[in-house]
Amino acid sequence: MEFPSPVFLYLFLPIALVGYHLAPLLVPGRARHSVSSGFLFAASVFFYAWGVREDFRFVYLLLGSMLANYAFARLGERFPRPAILLAVGFNLGVLVWFKFANFLTANLSELWVTTGGQSFALAKVHLPLAVSFFTFQAVSYVIDVCRRDIPAERNLLRFGLYVFLFPHLLAGPIVRYADLAGQLRHRPVGLDRFADGCRRLIVGLAKKLLLADTFAEVADAAFNTPANELSASAAWLGVTCYALQIYFDFGGYTDMAIGLGKLFGFDFAENFKHPYSAASVTDFWRRWHISLSTWFRDYLYIPLGGNRGGRWKTYRNLLVVFLLCGLWHGAAWTFVLWGLMHGGFLILERAGFGAVLEKAWAPLRHAYTLLAVLAAWVLFRSSGVEQAAGMYSAMLGLTGGTTVAADIWNPKLLVALPVGLLACLPVVPWLLAKKDSLTKRLPELQAAVLEAVAQPVGVLALAALLVGISVQVVASSYTPFIYFKF
């Protein structure tokens, strides 16, 4: 059940909202919060069960993970070291088995064949929905308890709601328990928060359905064409569209998650801060998938020593972190190389190139960052190393391909491309800041007139987006979220 689907928007979400806000009114005051939490927990379990209905055993897996990590955290209050070892071993064991068993077996088989042995294989292990996200959340929770950063949650219902909460369950953001603990106990939903949640949900749906899916058509056309048939213009257009697709796809999901959270009284942290406006690859990772990059920083990079052990240990730590970041995204050599490429750029910037960048002309800094990120996205999108190498050759004009940009061009790009490129920049925050600044300087009457004009304009813009979204939803022409496979 995906957020843009008719089943979710027109059936599940209305029932969940009505039940969540009305069910507590049927019981006395003290029990109301427990009833609302219980209803939302049940709705979230149903939401996950619908997503894995082809293999219902994954529901039991997530319930088992929830109970195991609840127990590990309780143990960690008295015996932190054994609890951390048990939690890390259990959660990473689940992740490695479901995500890497087939990959490791295939590569070991190939290695064994080179020594003269016979090939062997493992029956396909299917990937549970959201396994990478819920295992990382569980590990962070237990470690935080064992570090004495937070107390272990005694109430199993509250902990279960943290694990299963449907807005962030399937593709993040990776929410720390410390950030949600107070909201699990008390979360009033006022009219302003509810309205803000609706706005954020609509914007997220628009990013996904009107922008990301448009860019996906062109990116797929480029990557589905044999690389030796692509000209440089077609290859660059395809890679650029993929970069925009993944940003608006994942950024759109995050907006939806934040918006849905607000409808139920939860506030999630921002996960993207205009990453394509970054002035270095280091800056890019402060803006892209922030919940993941900060997770690796706090639970891997700093425990490894961070930048405290001298230059070479810092470089080693960066490389380890981004190698594992690549593997977190998928069991394929392309993801390994993608992570190592980003780690290599961060090491280069740490080694002195960053200081050179700071003195360079701002457009040059942004151009370098975009080229580095686009080059890495080729690996991320490619089905294998061979295809990635072919795409690089096409981008350099070495293939002599006859498929040009016009052959994969989609007329919808005439609108989507300028809007998407503009939306990558912090234009909206700048306009809002300008409006607020102007409002403060104007006389009271003029400021009131400005607000009176701005509000209907905003409502009309959201209404126009809602019409476009509804057309796409009813047509069921949306593509699956990219990050669902992780």
WOQUIVEN-V83348 format. One record per pair of residues at least 6 apart in sequence whose ideal C-beta (glycine too) atoms are under 8 Angstrom apart, sorted by the first residue. I is the first residue (numbers start at 1). J is the second residue. D is the distance in whole Angstrom. If there is no record, write none. Layout:
i->(I,I)
j->(J,J)
d->(D,D)
//
This chain:
i->(1,1,1,1,1,1,2,2,2,2,2,3,3,3,3,3,3,3,4,4,4,4,4,4,4,5,5,5,6,6,6,7,9,12,12,12,13,15,16,16,16,17,17,19,19,20,20,20,20,20,21,21,23,23,23,24,24,24,24,24,25,26,27,33,33,34,37,37,37,37,38,40,40,40,41,41,41,41,43,44,44,44,44,44,45,45,45,47,47,48,48,48,48,48,48,48,48,48,49,49,51,51,52,52,52,52,55,58,58,61,61,62,62,62,62,65,65,65,65,65,65,66,66,66,66,68,69,69,69,69,69,69,69,70,70,70,72,72,72,72,72,73,73,73,73,73,73,73,73,74,75,75,75,76,76,76,76,76,76,76,77,77,77,80,80,80,81,83,83,83,84,84,84,87,87,87,87,88,88,91,91,91,92,92,94,94,95,95,95,97,98,98,98,98,98,99,99,99,99,99,100,100,101,101,102,102,102,102,103,103,104,105,105,105,106,109,109,109,110,112,112,112,113,127,129,129,130,130,130,130,132,132,132,133,133,133,133,133,133,133,134,134,136,136,136,136,137,137,137,137,137,137,138,139,140,140,140,140,140,140,141,141,141,141,143,144,144,144,144,145,145,149,150,150,150,153,153,153,153,153,158,158,161,162,162,162,162,163,165,165,165,165,166,167,167,167,167,167,167,167,167,168,168,168,168,168,170,170,171,171,171,171,171,171,171,172,172,172,172,172,172,172,172,173,173,173,173,173,173,173,174,174,174,175,175,175,179,179,180,183,183,183,187,187,187,188,189,189,189,189,193,193,194,194,196,196,197,197,197,197,197,197,198,198,199,199,200,200,200,200,200,201,201,201,201,201,202,202,202,202,202,203,203,203,203,204,204,204,204,204,204,204,204,204,205,205,205,205,205,206,206,206,206,207,207,207,207,207,207,208,208,208,208,208,208,208,209,209,209,209,209,210,210,210,210,210,211,211,211,211,211,211,211,212,212,212,212,212,212,212,212,213,213,213,213,213,214,214,214,214,215,215,215,215,215,215,215,215,216,216,216,216,217,217,218,218,218,218,218,218,218,219,219,219,219,219,219,221,221,222,222,222,222,222,222,222,222,222,223,223,223,223,223,223,223,225,225,225,226,227,227,227,227,227,227,227,227,227,228,228,228,228,228,228,229,229,229,229,230,230,230,230,230,230,230,231,231,231,231,231,231,231,231,232,232,232,232,233,233,234,234,234,234,234,234,234,235,235,235,235,236,236,237,237,237,238,238,239,239,239,239,239,239,240,241,242,242,243,243,243,243,244,244,244,244,245,246,246,246,246,247,247,247,247,248,248,249,249,249,250,250,250,250,250,251,251,253,253,254,254,254,257,258,258,258,261,261,269,269,270,271,271,271,272,272,272,272,273,273,273,274,274,274,274,275,275,275,276,276,276,276,277,277,277,277,277,278,278,278,278,278,278,279,279,279,279,279,280,280,280,280,280,280,281,281,281,281,281,281,281,282,282,282,282,283,284,284,285,285,285,286,292,292,293,296,296,296,297,300,300,300,301,301,301,304,304,304,304,305,305,305,306,306,307,307,307,309,311,311,314,315,315,315,318,318,318,318,319,319,319,319,321,322,322,322,322,322,323,323,323,323,324,325,325,326,326,326,326,326,326,326,327,327,327,328,329,329,329,329,329,330,330,332,333,333,334,334,334,334,334,334,334,335,335,337,337,337,338,338,338,341,341,341,341,342,345,349,357,357,375,378,378,378,378,379,379,382,382,390,393,394,435,435,438,439,439,439,440,442,472)
j->(7,8,12,47,50,51,8,478,480,481,484,9,204,205,208,253,256,260,205,208,209,469,472,473,478,473,476,478,473,474,476,50,473,43,47,50,260,43,40,43,166,263,264,39,43,36,39,40,43,264,36,189,35,36,39,31,32,33,35,36,32,35,35,185,186,157,157,158,161,184,157,161,165,264,157,160,161,164,166,161,164,165,166,169,59,63,164,166,169,58,59,62,129,130,164,166,169,170,56,59,129,170,58,59,128,129,126,128,129,94,128,128,134,163,164,91,94,134,135,138,163,159,160,163,164,90,87,90,91,138,141,142,163,153,156,159,83,86,87,90,142,83,87,141,142,145,146,152,153,152,82,83,86,83,84,87,142,145,146,152,145,151,152,146,147,148,146,142,145,146,142,143,146,138,139,142,143,139,143,135,138,139,135,139,131,135,131,132,135,125,125,126,127,128,131,127,131,132,330,331,327,331,122,125,122,124,125,331,331,332,331,120,121,122,121,119,120,121,119,118,119,120,119,485,170,484,169,170,171,484,328,329,486,168,169,170,171,172,174,486,163,169,174,292,295,328,162,163,174,175,176,177,163,299,174,176,177,295,298,299,150,162,176,177,299,150,176,177,178,151,152,178,177,178,181,159,162,177,181,184,184,185,184,175,177,180,184,169,175,180,261,266,260,256,257,258,260,261,264,266,268,174,175,257,261,268,481,484,250,253,257,481,483,484,486,253,254,257,271,289,291,292,483,254,257,268,269,271,290,291,291,292,295,268,269,291,268,269,266,265,266,267,264,265,266,265,262,263,264,265,262,265,262,263,259,262,258,259,260,261,262,263,259,263,259,462,255,256,258,259,262,255,256,259,260,263,259,462,465,466,469,252,255,259,465,251,252,253,254,255,256,257,258,259,252,256,465,469,473,252,465,468,469,248,249,251,252,255,423,248,249,252,253,256,478,481,468,469,472,473,478,416,465,468,469,472,244,248,252,416,419,420,423,244,245,246,247,248,249,252,479,245,472,477,478,479,410,412,413,416,241,242,244,245,248,413,416,420,241,245,249,479,410,412,237,238,241,408,409,410,413,238,239,241,242,245,381,238,408,230,234,235,237,238,239,241,242,408,238,242,381,382,383,387,391,234,403,408,390,235,387,389,390,391,393,394,399,401,390,393,394,399,400,401,399,401,402,403,238,390,391,394,399,401,403,394,397,399,401,402,403,404,405,394,395,396,397,404,405,394,401,403,404,405,407,408,391,394,395,401,395,405,405,408,409,391,408,374,377,378,381,391,395,374,413,377,381,276,373,374,377,417,420,421,424,482,377,380,381,482,272,275,276,424,420,423,481,482,483,272,289,481,482,483,271,272,481,483,270,271,272,268,267,268,270,267,268,290,291,290,289,290,291,287,288,289,290,286,287,290,287,424,425,426,284,287,288,370,373,424,425,287,366,424,425,426,284,286,287,288,366,369,357,362,365,366,369,349,354,357,365,368,369,342,345,346,349,369,372,373,346,349,350,354,369,369,373,293,342,346,293,325,328,325,321,324,325,321,320,321,324,317,318,321,316,317,320,321,313,314,317,314,317,314,317,350,317,350,351,350,347,350,351,343,346,347,350,340,343,344,347,343,339,340,342,343,346,336,339,340,343,339,339,342,335,336,337,338,339,340,342,335,336,339,486,335,338,339,380,486,485,486,384,384,385,379,380,382,383,384,385,388,379,380,379,385,388,376,379,380,372,375,376,379,376,372,357,365,368,392,388,391,392,395,385,388,388,391,399,399,401,450,454,450,447,450,451,447,450,478)
d->(6,5,6,6,4,6,6,7,7,7,8,7,8,7,8,7,5,8,6,6,6,8,7,6,5,7,8,8,6,7,7,8,6,8,7,8,8,8,7,5,8,6,8,5,7,6,6,6,7,6,8,7,5,7,5,8,4,7,5,5,7,8,5,8,7,7,6,7,6,7,6,6,7,6,6,5,5,6,7,7,4,6,4,7,7,8,6,4,7,8,6,6,7,8,6,7,6,8,7,5,5,7,4,6,7,5,6,4,7,7,6,7,6,7,7,7,7,6,7,6,7,7,6,5,7,6,6,8,7,4,6,6,8,7,6,5,5,6,4,7,5,7,8,6,5,4,8,4,7,5,7,4,7,3,7,7,6,5,4,7,7,7,5,4,8,8,8,6,8,5,7,6,5,7,6,4,7,6,8,4,5,5,7,8,7,6,6,7,5,7,6,8,6,6,5,6,6,7,8,6,8,5,6,5,6,6,6,7,3,7,8,7,6,4,7,5,5,6,8,8,7,7,5,7,6,7,6,5,7,8,6,8,5,8,7,7,7,5,6,8,6,7,5,8,6,8,8,7,6,6,8,8,7,7,7,6,7,6,8,6,8,8,8,4,6,5,7,6,6,7,5,6,6,5,6,4,7,7,7,8,5,7,6,8,6,6,6,8,8,8,8,7,8,8,5,8,4,5,7,7,7,8,5,5,7,6,8,6,7,5,8,6,4,6,8,8,7,7,7,8,6,7,7,6,7,6,7,4,8,4,4,6,5,6,8,7,8,6,7,7,5,7,7,3,6,6,8,7,7,4,5,7,7,6,8,6,8,5,7,7,3,4,7,7,7,6,5,8,5,3,7,7,6,3,6,7,8,5,6,6,7,8,5,8,7,8,5,7,7,3,4,8,8,6,7,6,8,5,8,8,4,7,6,4,8,6,3,6,8,7,6,4,7,7,7,8,7,5,4,7,5,7,7,5,7,7,7,4,8,6,7,5,7,8,5,8,8,4,4,6,8,8,7,7,6,5,7,5,7,4,4,7,5,4,7,8,7,7,8,5,8,5,5,8,6,6,4,6,7,5,7,5,8,4,4,5,7,7,4,7,6,6,7,2,7,7,8,6,6,7,6,7,8,7,7,7,6,7,7,8,6,8,3,5,7,5,6,8,6,8,8,5,8,6,7,5,7,5,7,8,8,4,6,4,5,7,7,8,5,7,6,5,7,6,6,7,4,5,4,7,7,5,5,5,6,6,6,4,5,8,6,8,4,7,7,8,7,5,6,6,8,7,7,7,8,6,5,7,7,6,5,8,5,8,7,8,7,8,8,6,8,7,7,7,7,8,6,5,8,8,7,7,6,5,8,5,5,7,8,4,6,6,8,5,8,7,5,7,7,7,6,5,5,7,7,7,7,8,4,7,6,6,6,5,5,4,4,7,7,4,8,8,7,7,5,6,4,8,6,8,8,5,7,7,4,6,6,6,6,5,7,8,6,6,4,6,6,6,5,7,6,5,8,6,7,6,6,5,7,7,7,7,8,8,5,7,6,8,7,6,7,6,7,5,8,4,6,8,6,8,6,7,6,4,8,8,8,8,8,7,5,7,8,5,5,6,7,7,5,8,7,7,4,6,5,3,7,7,5,6,7,7,5,7,4,5,7,5,2,7,8,6,6,7,7,5,7,8,7,6,7,7,7,8,6,5,7,5,8,6,6,6,8,7,5,7,8,5,4,5,8,7,5,7,6,5,7,5,7,8,5,5,6,8,8,5,4,6,7,5,6,7,6,7,5,6,7,8,7,6)
//
